Each structure stands twice: as structure tokens, then as C-alpha cells.
């Protein structure tokens, strides 16, 4: 493992100044569950690791039934699923936080870090997309917000400009009669990276029969996680039925652009997009109907 | 002694002697070893699967501050094409040396090319990047059938096929061809009412031991070399290092540290001679550790194979003939386990007409190493699937079909040996009566499969010394590294002889200067052969203790009897003394008592296993979930039943991994793309049900307590058992391993 310098930043502006100054040779360190491994395996050259865990804003975990969730960039997975209200409001996100690594990793790894690592197979990104999450980004020129579906630009690539960092994620409060679901396919039951991931959020009418709106997102089937916009749109106003869900699943399949690699073949992934989209939509609908 | 009888210690479940140290983190492994002045070594490995080395320039690495020495194949004594006998069979010395550090060609991605010793592991790693190697990249051959094609790129320009004593004229990737015949196969197939013939393909799989290879080497000023390392056999390390370095065995001491798994993969040496070369060059102790990628790319897996099996049977279910074609990848150098595969493939059955052809073929992958019953699992995947199909087509219950055809004492194996008393039929009968097999199995996409397996087991040399302590305990000195609880199973056999509890035995695994020659922990031999040596050493102690009692009571030794831990005088004097009390009298009766036992036994008993598995197939994703697993096995006599069960469970689990997901995945350039535990998918505890291990005891007449080796055979049946269960679930015969979700989706026509 090569040498690097470690710096603790105590404020957002301090971190941004450092990032701006050091450029590509610097990297933000939160849980480190991706970064440390990448440096150890010589997959990433880093001269400066800027630890942000002492910055108050990146540790915020605040849920309000009217305004939604503010999730600091460095908040570890285990803190999220420890809050019952968050589990009730955003079950799709909680699904992801519970399958990222094992218990020990969940004690270090942050949802924000999972997003900034920008893996096409990241488990947190499809649920963030379907939950309409946005990124609060700080940079040398001030703060800006960006929808999560626009954040990843390629494998490991993000929309950050030089000196920018993620401060927090904002997720709107869930609508009535809504829920979300995330699942992935892995050949084992643990210790795998998603061959395909699919997230869905669904809002039903009061009778819980008709879909008011839905959002579908896919992981590991393109250079970035995908928001399946058309597949989502064609569900709006439809009665819940196998036919409607199959149609959405087919539309989702049509946007998948998977590769074949050691984790799965392109044909297998395209097929699984259909299976997982159906399961994610049905899972979200079931959660709405199961809710009192 | 062939009858099963009651013992006091044998067959009980005492706590293993090494258990507390291991569960509390006190046991010392090779990576824990520290010594003053220690340097750290790192190996530079080939990025190409097949290339000629044009030049190696180490000058930039040597100039890096902190670097103390760099070695390449130039530092090895020159190795001609010479055959070295290393106990585990003859090995071409050039091949052996070239696999340690490549001299003229690299033959697989991960092939060691050079090594650096530096003051820190990080400097050594950086220095490796500064070694300039110029390669002429060649086309790789990555699959056994391609490698056998006449126009395939050649790995070794001098390798020529040997076939039944004849050597071919032209070079080839086929190193050897073997054949076994019995009876008249043509006639046998003519007598069959049904003939099934199928092709099978299996992937390259790794043992996946948790602890990576490690070695620390140190040369004393007088030229004595000491190596501390993780190994399955300190003496085989001594022999291999002596051969490779052309150094006398008497100047090499190998100290076996605790071992974190081996499964056959820690018999061959890789970094041990490299650490020794670096230690020699720098004059300092040097530690070399592998990481997981090094282990996958640079050490021996068990090979991929292509197998064709043809079997014929009468309507009544009697097998009339069997034919097998086995082509195994040896990896970069000859030495695949096709031989044992050919010995085992039809061994569970009594078949009069058999022909088996085996081919050992080199490809651009790491040189294969033993892995738990090497060769037999590949072979059994083919034969046991065909057996299942025969039984199904004939409408005969698969266990009943095995009872009709099962091998018994006196039957001849196709490769020659006649079976002594064996327990195959007993494993089948036990499986048939087991509640698992009699439980209903009818749900949609649920399936049940069964398969059997055979492994012959080996004997080889073992030595044990027993030092008697004044407090009635004994120190048992042995040379077998303890991978699966053998300190306990060996100590218990000595304890049984001496009538003392297992806890009164203090077993130590020691270095090569401190115990008699002992072959590797492998071939399921340790509880059998080293246990046998412990039995003999304890008999020696018993004889000597009887002499002491006789001396004490001033009677003839023939008047002293030893039973239940008590010496007593017969014929006249009424004297009694316990083993413990007599131990306290040694100084007065002639001094210390030391017993020794050495063996090279020829009576290793073959082991059989029959497995039953229930599983569920997700027809939308192709994922298989193992629901219930029962493994029945003949252990001869289970010395410590818990560790026999542990071996059975471990073997079954490794077989489940091999069946479902494990394989080396290569890109077109011949580099493994899944060289990590993240992407090389071994089963985790969440992927497995409790494995129900059922021990059957048909004593082996070749051992005082009837022990048979137990460690290897449980990995033989799982692949076929699972394939047969998948057929039961979805009606499709899977013939390629692993039966991963994508292959199942393809077979079901979903993609």
C-alpha cells in the first residue's frame, strides 16, 4: 500500500478548500470501506485523504414527517435502520442499508459514501433515485442541489466539479399510501455485489387499487445506476395488475445496457431486470397494502 | 482387530488440545512470526498468461531506499530436465524450479518472475513496480480440449506425450495418457438393454483455505537454513526446498506453524524457496506473505476437466459395462490428478467390463495442486449423473440401483486392486433408511438427488515419540500438522493403549529436527497412519512400563499384566500400581521412559460416502437454494466423532460451492477476473442448511482400531447429488460445473 497523507477537516469550508487545493490527488474519507480497499489494491492513487467525520453537517440525521429526511453524507448505515420512523417512511432505502456488507461494515459505511463511490452496482443509489432524493453539494462557489439520478456520470465518475463534496442527501416526505422496495440478485445470500439491483417506489390511491405514481431505478445494468423514466411513467393511473407490472418490467428491460463480466452475463442481467422490477414493484405495493 | 468394540477413549468427544488457543487467538500462525532484523519480501508476478521473458532489469528496484535484495530465476541453481523424487511422486526438476521463479517463459497470469526483500512490505511492493520485465506475449491456451488440438500453441517445446510406456515423437500439450481395462467392454455394452452416454465439463476451483501462504526464512552463519511456515508437511517442505536450492536436507530445518486450512493446497511450495533465496542474498531473515489474489493466481487450484461417461445396464438394473474418457488440466506443468480420478470413477460399483482413458494436459493456468480427493470429484460428477439417469430410465430407485451394483469385499477395481472389507453398501442402506430419504418431496421446483463417492486413502510414513512425565501424563511428539483435529485423534489412540484420559496426553507438532520422518497431512492419512504410529509408540511405552513394574516388584515381566490403566502382578505376589503412580517411580527404576513408533502401513482402508440433498430452484432467477443435506460416510472407526462429522460437513460444503458457484473466470487474455473472495463465490453460512453427518462404522482391518481416512471422500458426491436434485426439480440434466444461475437460466431456455 502506498503512502498518503491523512487530514481531518472540521468544517465544510475547510474540506472544500483542501479539496480545491489538492485537486485529483485528494479524496474524501468517510467510512473508508471503499476508499481504503481501493488504495490498498492500487486501484486508486491518493496522496491526501480528507476525513470529514468531524464535520457536524455531514453527521446530521433528521427526519420530519412534513419536510422529510436530511441524511448527512457520513451517516453510517446502522444509524439509519435504527430509527423506526425512517424504516416506516423509506423502507426501500432501509432494504439497501441492511445488505451493504455485514454488520461490521454497516457500522462504518455511509449511504453518502456509497453514492460518491459511484459504482454502477451500488445498492443505495436505486432506492435514493426512486425516493426522489437530491444531493446537497458544497464547493468553492457555494452550495447547489442535484437530483441523485443526475449525480453519477460513469463508473466511479460523478458530477462533482473540482473542490466539491457531498454534504447531505435530502429525501422528501413520503406521500400517503406510498412505499418503496429495493432488492438485488446475487448468486449467494451474502457477500456479493449486485448482479442486478432494482428499486421501486409506488403511490396508490386511497382504495389501494390504482397506481397514482411510481418510480423505478436499476443498478448494475449500465455505466451508472438508471432511472427507468418511461417504465415509471407508464404505470401512472393504471390499476394494479400483472399486466401493468409486466409492461413496466419490459420497459425497464429495454433501457438496460449491461455488460458481461465475472459477476454475470449481459443476457442474464437483462432477463433479471424484468424479474427484479416485477418483484420490486410488487414488494412496494404489498408494503402499502400491509400498512394499517 | 477388526471387530467394533467398546473403548474407553476411542469414540468419545474430548475437547481438542489446541482448541482454547485457537478460539482465543493465542495460536501462532506463520504471519504472526517475528524475529529481530526481519525483512519483508514481495513477489513480482506475470501480467501475461503466456509469454517469453526477453529480459529482466532489477536495477531501478535495487536502487530504491529500503530495498536489500532482489532475486530472479538466475539465483536458483540451474535446473536441467531432471527428475526429482519427492515422496509424492516423481517431478521434473526444471518444472519445479520454473514454477517457483520463471526462467524462460511465464505460463500463467500470476507466475512468479522476481522477488524483493525490503525493510517494509510497502517498500517491497513499490520496488516490484520498478522491476522492468520485457515480454514477448504469446497466445494462451485456457481449455483442455483446445490444448489437445494438434495446432494449439505449445506451452513446453520439449514436452512429449507418454502413453503406456511409449513417448511420442512430436511435442504436445498432452503430457501423458493412461488407460485401465477390465473384462470386455464391447461385449458388456452388447449385453446392455440401455446405454447412456454423456459429456461433462467442470471448472477450475480453488481450495479456498482462509490463511494465505506464508514463509519466513533465515540462514545462520554456518549455513543452516530455518523456515517457519504454514504447511501440510514440514518434511515435504524440507525435501522440496532442498531439491530446488540443491541444498542438503540436513542443513534445513522446517518449523511448521499452525495452519489455517490446506485441503491439499499447502503441500507444494511456492514462496518458501523464494524466502530462502532472499534470506541468503540479504543475510537477514525474510518473511514473505501472499495476499488473496496471489493465492488464487499463484498457487495450485484443482483442475477444470472434460469427461465423457458411457454406461450400459440390463432391464434388471445390472451394470454390464462402463467407459470413461477423462481429460484433466494439469495447469502450466504436468501433474493433474487424472490418475486418482481414473482410479476412483467406477470404484463404488462391481462392474465386469470397464475401459478408462485419462489424459494429463497442460494449459496456461496455475499448476494444479491436490484438493481433497484430487480428481475423484470431477470423475464422480460424470459417473454418478449417468448412474442416476440409468436408474431413472429403468424405473429403479437410485439407492436400490446402487445396492444391486455396489462394490463389496473381493471385487476388483478397474485399475487393479481388489477391495478388502469396505462399507459402500452400508452407506447406501443407511441413507435409504434415513428420515431424510423417507420424507416426502413433492413441491414444485423442489428436488431430491443422491450420489455416492469413493476415495482410496493412503498410508505413508509417520513417526511418534512419547515422553512419559512423572505426574502420569505423556508428551506426544508428532510431525503431522493438525488441520482438522488430529492432535486429538492421535492423542486419543495413545491414551487408549495406556488407559489414561485424552486430557493426560499433551500433543506437540514439532519441527523436522525434532521428530522422525513424517509424510504430509494429506490423503486422509493422518488419523490412520500417525494414529497408528502413536498406537505403536504407546505400546512401546507400555512394554517399558511393564519392565519397570517388574523391576519394582522383582518379578519377571511375564508376570506383570496391564489392564485399564493398572499394572498388576500375576502368579504369586499381589501387587498393583496405576500408570500414574508408576510414572512417579521412573527415576528409581532406571530413569526416563521414552517410547517411539514408526510406521509405513499398507492397509489404508478405502472410504465411501452416499449423500442425499433436497433443494429448490428459483425458476425466474436460476438460483438454487440447498434446503436439506445428509451425508452418510463409512469412517471405519470414528476416533473422535465430532471431528469426523466436521470433516464430513466441510467436505460437503466445499462440494456444494464447487457445484453451484465456484470457478476461475478468465478473460480472453487468460487473466482470472474473479481473484478475490468477493467474486470467487464460496458458500457462506447463510447459503447452507445444517449438514447432517451420519457416521457408519465398518472397521478397516488394516488399523488397530479400524480407522479409515475420512477427510476427503465427503467432497466427492455433492456435485452429482446436486445435479441429480436439479433434474428432479426442473427436469433438466446439468452437465457443466458450476451450475450457476446463468447456466440454469440458459438450460431452462429463459435466456
Boltz contact constraints between the chains, C-beta under 6 A:
constraints:
  - contact:
      token1: [A, 1]
      token2: [B, 122]
      max_distance: 6.0
  - contact:
      token1: [A, 185]
      token2: [B, 621]
      max_distance: 6.0
  - contact:
      token1: [A, 187]
      token2: [B, 661]
      max_distance: 6.0
  - contact:
      token1: [A, 187]
      token2: [B, 681]
      max_distance: 6.0
  - contact:
      token1: [A, 187]
      token2: [B, 741]
      max_distance: 6.0
  - contact:
      token1: [A, 188]
      token2: [B, 681]
      max_distance: 6.0
  - contact:
      token1: [A, 188]
      token2: [B, 684]
      max_distance: 6.0
  - contact:
      token1: [A, 188]
      token2: [B, 687]
      max_distance: 6.0
  - contact:
      token1: [A, 189]
      token2: [B, 686]
      max_distance: 6.0
  - contact:
      token1: [A, 189]
      token2: [B, 687]
      max_distance: 6.0
  - contact:
      token1: [A, 190]
      token2: [B, 684]
      max_distance: 6.0
  - contact:
      token1: [A, 190]
      token2: [B, 686]
      max_distance: 6.0
  - contact:
      token1: [A, 191]
      token2: [B, 684]
      max_distance: 6.0
  - contact:
      token1: [A, 262]
      token2: [B, 665]
      max_distance: 6.0
  - contact:
      token1: [A, 262]
      token2: [B, 673]
      max_distance: 6.0
  - contact:
      token1: [A, 262]
      token2: [B, 674]
      max_distance: 6.0
  - contact:
      token1: [A, 262]
      token2: [B, 679]
      max_distance: 6.0
  - contact:
      token1: [A, 265]
      token2: [B, 742]
      max_distance: 6.0
  - contact:
      token1: [A, 267]
      token2: [B, 751]
      max_distance: 6.0
  - contact:
      token1: [A, 268]
      token2: [B, 742]
      max_distance: 6.0
  - contact:
      token1: [A, 268]
      token2: [B, 745]
      max_distance: 6.0
  - contact:
      token1: [A, 268]
      token2: [B, 751]
      max_distance: 6.0
  - contact:
      token1: [A, 271]
      token2: [B, 750]
      max_distance: 6.0
  - contact:
      token1: [A, 271]
      token2: [B, 751]
      max_distance: 6.0
  - contact:
      token1: [A, 275]
      token2: [B, 620]
      max_distance: 6.0
  - contact:
      token1: [A, 275]
      token2: [B, 621]
      max_distance: 6.0
